[in-house]
Amino acid sequence: MKKKFTTTIDDELIKKAKIIAIEKEISVAELIEISLKEYFKKIGK
């Protein structure tokens, strides 16, 4: 199940995330989800 999540992020990070998402043809939400999963895997959580 997915839930809506609202937060505040640095403008430059948002710009970079949008560019990468466009390049990968995914949404920014998908990019954030992938990034979080990779981070949690990296730290063993």
Backbone as a printed PyTorch tensor [residue, N CA C, xyz], in Angstrom:
tensor([[[  0.8400,  -1.1680,   0.0000],
         [  0.0000,   0.0000,   0.0000],
         [  0.8920,   1.2410,   0.0000]],

        [[  0.5060,   2.2250,  -0.7630],
         [  1.2690,   3.4720,  -0.8080],
         [  0.4760,   4.5580,  -0.1100]],

        [[  1.2010,   5.4480,   0.5590],
         [  0.5850,   6.5720,   1.2550],
         [  1.2230,   7.8590,   0.7820]],

        [[  0.4410,   8.9230,   0.7930],
         [  0.9630,  10.2360,   0.4510],
         [  1.8790,  10.7070,   1.5700]],

        [[  3.0130,  11.3190,   1.1850],
         [  4.0190,  11.7660,   2.1380],
         [  4.4930,  13.1480,   1.7040]],

        [[  4.3650,  14.1210,   2.5860],
         [  4.7620,  15.4890,   2.2670],
         [  5.9350,  15.9000,   3.1410]],

        [[  6.9260,  16.5420,   2.5300],
         [  8.1030,  16.9800,   3.2710],
         [  8.6950,  18.2160,   2.6090]],

        [[  9.7130,  18.7630,   3.2150],
         [ 10.4190,  19.9110,   2.6560],
         [ 11.8440,  19.4850,   2.3350]],

        [[ 12.2830,  19.7880,   1.1050],
         [ 13.6080,  19.3900,   0.6410],
         [ 14.2650,  20.5980,  -0.0350]],

        [[ 15.5710,  20.6680,   0.0600],
         [ 16.3460,  21.7400,  -0.5570],
         [ 16.0040,  21.8910,  -2.0460]],

        [[ 15.8880,  23.1380,  -2.5060],
         [ 15.5390,  23.4190,  -3.9040],
         [ 16.4510,  22.7170,  -4.9050]],

        [[ 17.7510,  22.7410,  -4.6450],
         [ 18.6970,  22.1300,  -5.5790],
         [ 18.5070,  20.6190,  -5.6660]],

        [[ 18.1890,  19.9770,  -4.5410],
         [ 17.9280,  18.5320,  -4.5680],
         [ 16.6840,  18.2210,  -5.3850]],

        [[ 15.6730,  19.0660,  -5.2550],
         [ 14.4410,  18.8640,  -6.0250],
         [ 14.7330,  18.9860,  -7.5170]],

        [[ 15.4870,  20.0090,  -7.8980],
         [ 15.8320,  20.1970,  -9.3100],
         [ 16.5840,  18.9880,  -9.8520]],

        [[ 17.5820,  18.5180,  -9.1050],
         [ 18.3600,  17.3550,  -9.5380],
         [ 17.4800,  16.1130,  -9.6350]],

        [[ 16.5910,  15.9340,  -8.6600],
         [ 15.6960,  14.7720,  -8.6640],
         [ 14.7810,  14.8010,  -9.8770]],

        [[ 14.2620,  15.9690, -10.2230],
         [ 13.3830,  16.0850, -11.3910],
         [ 14.1290,  15.7530, -12.6760]],

        [[ 15.3560,  16.2390, -12.7930],
         [ 16.1580,  15.9690, -13.9900],
         [ 16.4460,  14.4740, -14.1190]],

        [[ 16.8740,  13.8560, -13.0320],
         [ 17.1800,  12.4180, -13.0630],
         [ 15.9220,  11.6050, -13.3560]],

        [[ 14.7980,  11.9800, -12.7470],
         [ 13.5420,  11.2650, -12.9840],
         [ 13.1460,  11.3440, -14.4570]],

        [[ 13.3010,  12.5210, -15.0510],
         [ 12.9880,  12.6720, -16.4780],
         [ 13.9070,  11.7860, -17.3160]],

        [[ 15.2000,  11.8060, -16.9960],
         [ 16.1630,  10.9860, -17.7460],
         [ 15.8410,   9.5030, -17.6460]],

        [[ 15.3840,   9.0510, -16.4770],
         [ 15.0840,   7.6360, -16.2610],
         [ 13.6410,   7.2810, -16.6210]],

        [[ 12.8630,   8.3070, -17.0090],
         [ 11.4500,   8.1380, -17.3600],
         [ 10.6460,   7.5350, -16.2130]],

        [[ 10.8810,   8.0590, -15.0090],
         [ 10.1240,   7.6640, -13.8220],
         [  9.6760,   8.9400, -13.1110]],

        [[  8.8040,   8.7870, -12.1410],
         [  8.3710,   9.9510, -11.3680],
         [  9.3880,  10.2510, -10.2700]],

        [[  9.3240,  11.4660,  -9.7580],
         [ 10.1970,  11.8270,  -8.6390],
         [  9.8690,  10.9360,  -7.4420]],

        [[  8.6000,  10.6210,  -7.2440],
         [  8.2060,   9.7450,  -6.1370],
         [  8.8740,   8.3760,  -6.2710]],

        [[  8.8960,   7.8420,  -7.4930],
         [  9.5610,   6.5520,  -7.7220],
         [ 11.0560,   6.6570,  -7.4540]],

        [[ 11.6610,   7.7570,  -7.8810],
         [ 13.0870,   7.9710,  -7.6450],
         [ 13.3910,   8.0090,  -6.1520]],

        [[ 12.5660,   8.7110,  -5.3980],
         [ 12.7590,   8.7930,  -3.9480],
         [ 12.5800,   7.4170,  -3.3150]],

        [[ 11.5680,   6.6740,  -3.7520],
         [ 11.3260,   5.3380,  -3.1990],
         [ 12.5100,   4.4040,  -3.4770]],

        [[ 13.0160,   4.4330,  -4.7010],
         [ 14.1760,   3.6120,  -5.0560],
         [ 15.3780,   4.0090,  -4.2060]],

        [[ 15.5910,   5.3060,  -4.0780],
         [ 16.7350,   5.8040,  -3.3040],
         [ 16.6500,   5.3950,  -1.8430]],

        [[ 15.4670,   5.4920,  -1.2620],
         [ 15.2950,   5.0930,   0.1370],
         [ 15.5290,   3.5950,   0.3140]],

        [[ 14.9940,   2.7820,  -0.6020],
         [ 15.2020,   1.3370,  -0.5140],
         [ 16.6860,   0.9950,  -0.5810]],

        [[ 17.4080,   1.6470,  -1.5040],
         [ 18.8470,   1.3990,  -1.6220],
         [ 19.5810,   1.8460,  -0.3640]],

        [[ 19.1970,   2.9810,   0.1900],
         [ 19.8370,   3.4840,   1.4090],
         [ 19.6030,   2.5300,   2.5780]],

        [[ 18.3490,   2.0820,   2.7530],
         [ 18.0380,   1.1660,   3.8520],
         [ 18.7840,  -0.1550,   3.6910]],

        [[ 18.8990,  -0.6380,   2.4430],
         [ 19.6540,  -1.8660,   2.1850],
         [ 21.1230,  -1.6610,   2.5540]],

        [[ 21.6620,  -0.5030,   2.2010],
         [ 23.0660,  -0.1880,   2.4740],
         [ 23.3620,  -0.1640,   3.9690]],

        [[ 22.4330,   0.3760,   4.7610],
         [ 22.6780,   0.4800,   6.2030],
         [ 22.1610,  -0.7340,   6.9660]],

        [[ 21.5840,  -1.6950,   6.2290],
         [ 21.1430,  -2.9360,   6.8560],
         [ 19.8360,  -2.8430,   7.5990]],

        [[ 18.9340,  -2.0540,   7.1130],
         [ 17.6120,  -1.9170,   7.7550],
         [ 16.5160,  -2.4230,   6.8560]]])
